[in-house]
Amino acid sequence: MDPAANKEVLFVKHTNSLESVLRADGLLRAGAGRDVDILGVSNDSRHVHVGDLFICKGYGFKPEYLLMAQCAGAVCYMAEEKYDACPLPALVISDVRKAQSLAARWFYDCPSDSLDLIGVTGTKGKTTTAYMIQAITNALAGHPTGLSSSAGRYCGGPDVDTHLTTPESLDLQWLFAQARDHGLHYMTAEVSSQAYQVERVYGEHFDIGVFLNFSEDHISPKEHASMEEYLQCKLRLLENSDRAVLCRETAQFDRVYATARRCCRDVLLVGIERDDCDLTLRRVEKLPHGFRFAVFERGSAVPHPYHLAMDGDFNLENALAAIGAGRLLGASHEQMAAALDNLVVPGRMNRYEGGGKTVLVDCMHNRASSQALLTDLKRDYPDASITVVTGIAGGRSPQRVQGMGEMCGKYADRIFFTTDNPDFDDPGEIASRLAHAAAEGGSAHVTIELDRARAVEQAIREAPVGSVIVLAGKGNDAIQRVRGGYIHYESDPVIARRVLAELDGQKKQ
């Protein structure tokens, strides 16, 4: 995404006012020496426009990038040190990540201040819950409302694309500005732990913070150093929220609850079959596809009926968290029930059928999510053969590889380990480690096929009639990240629909 390329109205900002923002936060070490007119902000020398403030940011930053930005028309730069080879005025700051986030908010005139901003965090379920909350805010507003998630983004104009769960601060503030400028009152955003680790949402405040769950994940040299650091990053959403929705069953609940009570003026607890929550989900009825259930308010015996078209018990908790956010926003149960009825979330528990087989496309990608999904399938399809097609993205923790492999080996009958955004890692080596973990977990038959399209096709074609095939990890993504770039991938749903249609055609012949 290049926000500067999408500006519809040319406006001018001034570095003196940015210096005031940075100074107030304790980040400014030295000012530019004179007031400079700023027409845009960029941190990529390849995308600089005339009049831009250029931000010297990134692990691989080189001084020549600044000179490239100058040649492209940058009029000022912001960095943690002054570069004598560049004559442009400089804002010297102590932390470029924090300063970039504040500069993005400054440049777009603090757009989220005009929005009801809802942030969602958790080890699993963020995307589904964000879409559920958006459906509820759509009902409240009477028109589509804002969304920033790993499965899709909407800000009132054309769909936009980024490959991060929480976009870089320049992109995120541009999204918020677009939502504001298109008159969207509500914006729901996934907020990953790494967004706080690298300060993508520094200086941002949320009207509601939703904390879903916490479990082991994202511990690696490229992610978090420890579970404590991981938890601290997740807790920062609550530290920067006015109100909170907490799932009672989360691990580390006491710490999560204490943080919310300390930092938020209102805390709403949600839980399943519990008496100590503000909203409780009871009377669950499993349907062939999805669930019926009732939600009770604390102190009331009145049931509020809901229907959810998505399978997976874990989606009941996601729905309840979304309902909690809706209640804080003033939505009625009737409005929310209508909004959630038949909701489909792209790439999350999407079902396709054909040739006597059922294919589920989902983003399960770690021990917790794979165990939750696969145990549900074993219960709901007790006589079905279960095939899983999955991989692990490059740069992920050994614990994620081990946990995912073990759970697939324990619950699946057949597994195809394949490629899933390997980036700079060797996909064959990742698949081998997954296969080794699967052998420790159970006796599933394992195939390694690194061509993902071929793996998906083979898995569906070779599965017995009556089987359930889970295409895991990528959801509806139509890209693969390879060696720092992105290459086109047909996507799991497209391949599944094509192969199932062919099998249906063969059955009719």
N, C-alpha and C positions, 0 to 999 in steps of 0.2 A: 504494500500500500504506500502511496506517495501522497500524503495529505495536501502538500503544496500544489500538486497538479490538479487537485479537486476544488481549489478555492474558486468560488463563484463571484465574490466581491473582493476587490482589492482594498485593504485597509492598512493603516500605518500604526505601528507601535513604537515606543521610544525606550531606549535602554535605561534611561534614568529611572523610569518606573519599575523596570525589571530589577535594577540594582536595589531598589527599596524593598522589593519582595525578598530577594536573596539576603539582604542585610538583616531584615527582620527575623529570618530563620537562622541566622548565624552562619550562613554558607559563604558570604562574599568576603574574599580576601583582598581584592583590589578591583577598582572600577575601571571603566573604559577610558576615563579621562575627559570625555566629551559625550554629549547626547547624540545617539545614532538612530536614524530612522530604520525600522525593521519591517520588512514586508512578508517575511516567512521565517520558519525555523526548520533546520534540517540537521541530521547527524550522519548523512551518507553523501560523500563528495560526488557520487555519480548522479545524484538527484538534486543538487543545489540549483536554486533559481536566483536571479538578480535581486538583491536586497535582502538576502537571507542572513539570519544569525546562524552560524555553523557551530555545532556542538562537537567537541573532540572527545569522543566516547568509544569504548569498546576495548576488549582484551587485545585485539590485534591492531590498535590504532597506530598509525605511522605519521610523522610530521608531514610527509609529502601529500597526505590526504588533505591537510589544511591548505597547502599551496594549490592543490587542485580545486578546492572549494573557492579560494580567492579568485582563481582564473575564471571560474564559472559565475562569479558575481557576488559572492558573499561579502558583506560589508562589516562584519564583526564576528568574533568567535568567543566561545566560552570553553574554558579548560581548567584543569587542575594545576597547570603551570603555563608560564608565558613562553611562546616560541619566538625567539629573536629573529629567525629567518622570515617571519611573516610580519609585515608592517601594519596589518589591520588592528583596530582597537580590540582590546581583550578584556573579557570579564574573567577574572581568576577566582576560582571557587575551591572549596575544600572537599566536596563530594559531587562528582559530575552526575551521578545517577539521580541523586536527590534534586540537584539543581535542574536537571533536564525535566523532571516531572513538574517542578514548580514553574519552569519556563513555559512548558506546554499549557498548563492551566492559565498562566498569565497571558500568553499569546491569544488564546481563544476566549478570554474574558470569563474564566471560571464557569464553564458551561453547566457543570452538574449542579451549581447553586440554583438553577432554574428547573431542575428535575427532581422527582422523587426517585432516588437512586437506591436500588436493592442489590446488595452483594451476596454471592453464594459461595461458600467454601466447604471443603470436605474431601476426604480421600477418594470417595466414589460418589456418583450421583449428581455432581454439579450441573452437568449439561441438562439432564432430564428435569431436574428441579427448576433450573432457570427457564426452560421452555414452559413448564407448568405455571410458574409465576407470571411469565409473559402472557399466557392465555388468560389468566385472571385479570391482569392489568388491562388487557384488550377489552375484556367485558366491562371493566370499570370505566374505561375511556370511551368505549363505543367505536374504537378504530384501532388499527395496529399500533403497538407501542414498541419502545426500543429494546434491543437485545444485543448483548455481546457474549458469545459463547464459542466453544471450540467447534461446534457443528454448524454455526451460521451467525450472521450479524445483520441487524436491521436498524437503521437510524433515520428512516423516513424517505430516503432517496434510493438510488440503486443499491443492490446488494454489494457488500464489500468483502474482501477476502484478506485474512492474515492467517499465519500458520501457528500462532501462539494461543494458548488457552486465554490468557490475559494479554492483550496487545501491548507493544511498547508504548510508553507514556505519550509520545507525540501522536501515535495512531489512536490511542484510547481517547485522548482529549479531543481529537478531531471528530471521532464518533459521537462523543457527547455533544460537541458543538453542532453537528449535523442534526442530532435528535432535538436539541433546543431550537434550532433555526427552522425545523420542520414542524414545530409546535407539538412535539411529543412530550407529554407530561411525565411519563414513567420510563425508567430505563433499568433493566435487569442485567447484571454482569456477573459472569463467573470470575472469581478471584482466587487464583492459585497461590500456593505457598511461595512459589518462586517469584510471583509478582511482587511479594513483599521482600523476599530475599534480595532482589535486584532493584527494588524501589520503583517499580513501574506505577504504583498507585500512591507514592509518597505525597503527602499533603492533601489527599482526597478524603472526603468524609461521606459516609453512607447513611441514608435515612434508616435503612434496615439492614442488618447483617444476619445471614442465615448460616448456622454452623450445623452441618449434617452429621459428620462422623470423623473418626480419626483412627487410622490403623497403620501398620508398618508399610512403608513405601518411600520411594524417592530418597533413599540414603545411598549416596555414591559421591565420588569426587566431583562429578559435574552437577550434583543436585544439593542435598543437604548433608552436613557432616555428621549429624546425629539425629535421633528421634526427638531429643529435646529442642534442637534448633528447628526442626520441622514443625513441632507443636507451637513454638514461640511465633513462628511466621504465620501460622494459621490464626493464632489468637489475636494478631494485630488487626484483623478485620473487625473483631468485636471492640478492640481498643479505639477504633475509628468509626464506630457506628452509634447512632442515636438510640436505636431500639434493636432488639435481638430476638431471633427465633432459634431455639436450641432443641435438638433431638435428644431426648432423655437417655436413649440407649448408647450414646457415644462413649467410647473409651475416654478416660481422663475427664469424665464429666465434672468432677468436683472442681478441677482447675478451670475448665471451660465456663462453668456456672459462676465461679468466683470472679473471673475476669469480666463476664457480662454484667454481673451485679455491680461491680466497681465502676465500669465505664459507660454503661447504657442506662438511660432513664426508665426504660420498660424492657422486661425480659419475659418472653412467652415460651413456656415449655410444651413440647408435643411428644406423645408417646403412644405405643400400641399396647392395649390391654393394661393400662396403668392407672392408678388412682391419684397419683401425685403430679398430674400435668394439667395445664390449662385447656388443652385439647387432647382428647383420647380417641383413638380409632378402635372400634369393636365390631363384632358381628360380621366378620369377613366371610364372604361366600366366593369360592373359586368358580369361575365360569370357564367354558371351553376356551375363550380368549379374554383374559382380564379378570376383574373382580367387581363384586358389589361389597360395600361396607358402609358403616355408619360412623359419624363423628359426633362426639358429645363434648359440650362445653363444661368446664369445671363447675360443679354444684348444680348441674341440670340433668334431668333424666330424659330430656327431649332428644331423640335421635335425628341426625341430619343425614339423609341418604345420599350416597355417591356411587358412581360407576366409573371404572377405569378400564380402558380397552387394552392396556399394556400388561403383559405377563411379568412374572418375577416378583416374589414377595418384597424384595428390596424397593420396588417402586411404590409400595404402600407407604413406606416411610418418606420417600421423596414427595409423594402427593400430600402427605400430612404436613410436611414442612412448608410446602407451597401454600396450603390452606392457612397455616399459621401466619405467613406473610400477608396473605389476603385479608385475614381478620384485622391485622394491624393497620392495613390500608383502608379498612372500612367496608370491605366486600361482604355481601350476605352469603350464607351457605347456598342459597338457590342460585345466585350468580356464579359461584365457584363450581358448583356441581355441573351446571350447563357448560362452563368453560372447559372443564376437564373431561367431559364425556366425549369419548372417541378421539381424544388428542393423540396425535402421532408425533414422535420426536425423531428427527432424521438420524438414522444410524444407531438408534437405541431400541432394542427389542423389536425390530421391524420383522414382520413375518411374511414369508413368500411360500406358496404351495404349488405343487405340480408333480406329475408323475408318481403320485402316491407318497411324496416326501415333503417334509417341512423344513424350510431353511429360516434360521433366525440370524439377523445381522445385529451385532451388538459390539460395544466398545470395551468389553471386559478385558482388563490388561494387567491384573495383579492377583495376588493370592485371595484377597478378600472378595473382589468382584467375581472371580472365576468360581470360587467355592459357593458363593451365594447363587449364581445363575445355574451352575451345574447340579447342585443339590435340588433346586427347584425342578429342573428338568427330570431328574431321576424320580422325583415324587409324582410329577404331573404326567409323565410318559413312562410308566413302570416297565412296559414291555418293549419299548423302542430301543433300537441301537442308536447310540449317540456318537457322532463324529464332530471333531473340533478342528478348525483351520485357524492357526494363530502364529504369531511371532512376537518378538519384543523389540522395541525401538533401540537404536544405538545409544550408548551413553547411560543406560539405565543400570540400576544397582544389581549386584549378584543376587540379593535377596528377592528381587522381583522375578528374575529369571527362574530361580529355584522354586519360589512359591507358585508361579504360574505353571511350570512344568509338573510339579507334584500334583496340583489339583486336577490338571488335565489327565494325568496318568491314573489318578485315583477314580475319577468319575466317568471318563470317556471310554468308548470301546475302540475307537480309532482316532488317531491324531495325525494331522499334516502340519509339520512345523515349516514355516515359510518366512518370507521377508516382510518386515514392517518398519519402514523408515530407518534403515540401518545407519544412515549418515556416514560417518567415517569408520564405523566398526565393520568387521567381517560378518555378513549375514550367515555364512556357513558355520562360523564358530559359535554364534548365538544359538543357532538351531541345534547344534551338537550339545551345547550345555542344557538346552531345554529337553532334549531327548534323554540325556542322562538323568535329569531331575524327574522326568516322567517315569522312567524305569524304577526309580526309588519310590515313587508314589503309588504305582499299581502295575497292571499287566496290559495296558492298552497297546494296540498294534500301532507302531510309529512309522511314518513315512516323512522323509525330509525332501521337500521340493521347493527350491528357492524361487522359482518363477511363480509368483503368487497367483496370477491368473490361471496358470496351469493347475496349481494346487486346488484352487476353488472348483474348477471344472471337474477335476478328477475325483475330488471328495464327493461332489453331488452325484456324479454319474455312477460311482462305484458303491454308494451307500445302498443297502437293501431297501426295498419298498417298506414304508412304515417308519423309516428312520427320521431322526432329527439331526440336522447339520447346522452347527454353530460357526458362523464366520465372524471371528473375534478380532478386536483390536482397532481396526481402521474405520468402522462405521461406514459412513457414506463418502469418505475421503477419496478424491480422484487424483491423488498425487502420492509419490513416494519421495522421501527426502534421502538423497544419495550424495555423499561427499560435499555437503554444504549447499547443494542445489536441489531443485525440485523437478521431477520427471513425471509425465502423465501416467496415470494408472486407470484402467477402465472402471474401477470401483467394484467392491463386493456386491452391492445390490444389482448393478447392471449385469454383471456376469451371472448372478443367481437367476434373475428373471429370464435371461436368454437361455440358459441351460434347462431350466424347469419348463419353459415353453417348448423346447425341443423334445423333452421327455414326454410332455403331454401329447405332442403331435405323434410320437411313436406309439403311444398307448392307443390312439384312436385309429391307427392304421390296421 
